[in-house]
Amino acid sequence: MSYPILDFQKFKLMLEGVDPSLPAATPIPFDFNFDSGQYKKESIPPQKLTGLKAQIVRQILPTLTSIELVNQKVIITLEASTSTLGISADLAAELKTQPGQAGNVALCDARMKTLKEIIIEALTETLKATPEKISKKVEFAAPVNKANQGSGKTPEEQKKYQYIKAMLTVTGEPGTKPGKISCYFKAEGRGVQGTSENNYVGFGREKNQRYVTNIPVGATFQVTFDPLSVPDCFFIKYDNVEFLSPFIGAQSFTDGNGKTYNYVEQLTALTDLKDKINAELAAAGATGTVDTLRPDFFTADGKVSIQPGPRQSPKVGVTTFEAMRDALESDITIRVFSPLQNTIFSIRSGCTNPKTQQ
């Protein structure tokens, strides 16, 4: 089986959110076997180590950046082998084990530790991410120890049993095809009126209301919310950046019959509004609350604050969320809190430096 090297454009598209294939159980091909008794990364020739890292990135990255599953995680199963040639007393002391064939189990474990280190290093170098960040997306399953697999008459024959390798699988929840927010995205929609029972959410909970980024890695992007007239409040979470707007829109409306709807009074009358929004924030994975994310949620006299949005004057309401596109994060969580009737809103996005990534 051959594994083609990705050209740069395909690699770039993959990082920017273009749907890659989602393999099931896939071997990560390594063209490397240790010399007898060797296990350290330093024992791998530099050129060979560079090749190993490239193979790792080519095999893992398309799955790691896929948007096909919700809460997707890559599971890597490590495997290592030795021949029946026993280890020396010096190596046994180094590995804190017994000499001879019994020590080959510890040698396998040491080789798998080396392989794990190489995989994490390859991904952190490529994605400019911390090991802690990688660990949120990559999980290592129970390793497969195949000590004392076979013998050989010569060191070269024995070497074929001195290998390291890995198997890649994927876990996650099936989801509908998400909408993609690009640098030049705009959408208009009509939410439903939220109720106490659904935490006053009018948009964002349904599977067909899932969004992901289709924005160049490293670009700073903005998402702007416009509720037109009837006030709504919106929450956006991307990676560890969370944003909650105040209620944005008109403070009141007078219909053709002369009846005035006081939106401030209607929202303030919802005594559980703050608690329900906090419950939804927690359910959406937020660490912040109404108090921490939006201290001006209420006015000084205890009423829900409605700030003028893009369609009102003066436009003082905070309606724009900003974050930097991360290679490992695609999902954008959106919740629109719409306790009032006839909510209509638009969402648009932009980027400040979309061409900085080569």
C-alpha positions, 0 to 999 in steps of 0.5 A: 500500500502506498501513502502519497505525500500531500502537496502544500495546497491540499495541506493548506485546504485541510487546515482551513476546514475543507472536508477530509476523508474520515478513515476508520481503523488506519495503520500509521505507516512507519518505515523504521526498526530499532537496532537490538537493545535500542529504544531512545529517540536519540538512537533514530538517525535525524533524517529518519526521525524527520521522515517519521514525523512527516508520516505521522502528520500525513496520517493523523492530521486529516482525521484530526481536523475533520468536521464530520463528527461532533466532539471528535477524538483521535484514538491512537493505539501504540504497538512495539515488538522485540526479538527473542534476543535478551537484553544486557544487564546494563540495559536492564538496570537502565530500564529497571527490569530483569536481564535476558528475555524477561526484560524485553517487555520493559524494552517494548514499553520504552519503545512505545513511550518513545513513539508517543513522544515522537507523535506528540512532538510532530503534531505540536511542531506542525500545529504550533500547539501545546501538548496539553492542547493536543491531548484534548483531541488525541487519546492514547489507548492501551498499548500493545506489547509484543515482546519476544516475537521471533528470533533471527540468526543475524542482527539484520534478521533480528531487526525485523522484530524490533519495530514500533507502529501505531493504529489510528481510530476515531470516536465522536457523535454523528452530526448533520453537515455543519454550516461553514463560517468563512471570512465573508459569511452572511446569513439571515434567519428566523428563530423561534420564541424561546421558553423557560423550558428550553432556557429561552434559546431560539436558535443554536440547539438543533443539529442543523444549526451547527457551525464550523470555521472555514477560515485560514489558520492564524487569521483573526475573525469576527462574527457580528450579530444583528437582531434587527428590531426585536431584542435578542441576546447571543452567545458564541464560544470558540475554543476557550474564547466566550462572548455573551452580548447584552440584549440588542435591539429596540426598547419598544415597538408600537404597532399599526393600531397604536399598541406599544410593546415595552420590551424592557418590561417584558424581559424584566418580567422573566424572573428566571431569565438570568438563571436559564441563560446560565444553565444554557451556557453551562450546557454549551460548555461555557466557563463564564456566566451572565455576571462574568461575561456580561456585567451590564446585563442589568441596568442600575435599577435592576431591569434587563438592559437593552442596548441599541444594535446595528439598526438603532441609533446610536449603535452602542450595543456590543455585537461582535465576537473576535477570535483567532482561528486555531488549527485544532478547533473547528466548532463555533458554538452559537446560542441565540436567546429569544424570549420575545416573539417575531425574532429575526436576526442576521449573522455575518463574519469577517477577517482582519488578516486572512492572507497572512498565512502562506 
